[in-house]
């Protein structure tokens, strides 16, 4: 698998002791410092995005969620009503 060409650059200031730790970890993996930092940054970015965009529910919580969606008698929470009113005010009726 071919890696995409690298065309962007970032800079960061780092404490000497942190740099020593990162350099040691890169050496232990047999990677350049640059490759190690880029891979670690990408991994952290993907984990952050996943943590903030994906909702994980237990089996019991999944069942409660579906039951709440299917409950025709349930009234929306006040915050949901306000959100719908704000959406309608900003964007009009759907």
C-alpha positions as CSV (number, residue, x, y, z in Angstrom):
1,X,0.0,0.0,0.0
2,X,1.5,3.3,-1.1
3,X,1.6,6.1,1.5
4,X,0.3,9.5,0.5
5,X,2.9,12.1,-0.3
6,X,3.7,14.3,2.7
7,X,3.2,18.0,1.8
8,X,2.2,19.7,5.0
9,X,4.4,20.6,8.0
10,X,3.6,21.3,11.6
11,X,5.8,22.6,14.4
12,X,5.6,22.2,18.1
13,X,7.6,23.3,21.1
14,X,8.3,20.4,23.5
15,X,10.1,20.1,26.8
16,X,13.4,18.4,26.6
17,X,12.4,15.5,28.9
18,X,9.2,14.9,26.8
19,X,11.3,14.9,23.6
20,X,13.7,12.4,25.2
21,X,10.7,10.1,26.1
22,X,9.2,10.4,22.6
23,X,12.6,9.8,20.9
24,X,13.2,6.7,23.1
25,X,9.8,5.3,22.2
26,X,10.4,6.0,18.5
27,X,13.8,4.2,18.7
28,X,12.2,1.2,20.5
29,X,9.8,0.9,17.6
30,X,12.5,1.3,15.0
31,X,10.9,4.4,13.6
32,X,12.1,7.9,12.9
33,X,11.0,10.5,15.4
34,X,8.9,12.2,12.7
35,X,7.1,9.0,11.7
36,X,6.4,8.1,15.4
37,X,5.0,11.6,16.2
38,X,2.8,11.7,13.0
39,X,1.5,8.2,13.7
40,X,0.8,9.0,17.4
41,X,-0.9,12.2,16.5
42,X,-3.1,10.5,13.9
43,X,-4.0,7.7,16.3
44,X,-5.0,10.2,19.0
45,X,-7.0,12.3,16.6
46,X,-8.9,9.2,15.3
47,X,-9.6,8.1,18.9
48,X,-10.9,11.6,19.9
49,X,-13.1,11.8,16.9
50,X,-14.5,8.3,17.5
51,X,-15.1,9.0,21.2
52,X,-17.0,12.2,20.4
53,X,-19.0,10.9,17.4
54,X,-19.9,7.3,18.3
55,X,-22.3,6.5,21.0
56,X,-21.9,3.1,22.6
57,X,-24.7,1.6,24.6
58,X,-25.0,-1.6,26.6
59,X,-27.5,-4.2,25.3
60,X,-29.9,-3.0,28.0
61,X,-29.5,0.6,27.1
62,X,-30.0,-0.2,23.4
63,X,-33.3,-1.8,24.3
64,X,-34.4,1.1,26.4
65,X,-33.4,3.5,23.6
66,X,-35.5,1.6,21.0
67,X,-38.4,1.3,23.3
68,X,-38.3,5.1,23.9
69,X,-38.2,5.7,20.1
70,X,-41.2,3.4,19.5
71,X,-43.3,4.8,22.4
72,X,-46.0,6.9,20.7
73,X,-47.4,8.1,24.1
74,X,-44.1,9.6,25.3
75,X,-43.9,13.4,25.3
76,X,-40.7,15.0,24.2
77,X,-38.4,16.4,26.9
78,X,-38.6,20.2,27.4
79,X,-35.1,20.6,26.0
80,X,-36.2,18.7,22.8
81,X,-39.3,20.9,22.5
82,X,-37.1,24.0,22.8
83,X,-34.6,22.6,20.2
84,X,-37.4,21.9,17.8
85,X,-38.8,25.4,18.3
86,X,-35.4,27.0,17.7
87,X,-34.8,24.9,14.6
88,X,-38.2,25.9,13.2
89,X,-37.5,29.6,14.0
90,X,-34.1,29.4,12.3
91,X,-34.9,27.2,9.3
92,X,-38.7,27.2,9.0
93,X,-41.0,24.2,9.1
94,X,-39.6,21.0,7.6
